[in-house]
Amino acid sequence: MNKTDLTTLDNKALILEVEQLKKEYFNLKLNVSTTSVKDYSQFKKLKRRIARALTLIKQQKNNNS
């Protein structure tokens, strides 16, 4: 999901997206310890997606208050 897709989501959907991304990040970390991961850039991509979603959540809270 890219930035334009995230901006169309409401606050609850963004929170669910963050939870899903965090689970995906955790599973990726587990795969590194148990098996070989071919693309280590996935860590950076997931962290950025999580940060992007959290930023949008914070912006929406500031706009509503």
Beta strands, then each sheet from edge to edge (+ up, - down):
end
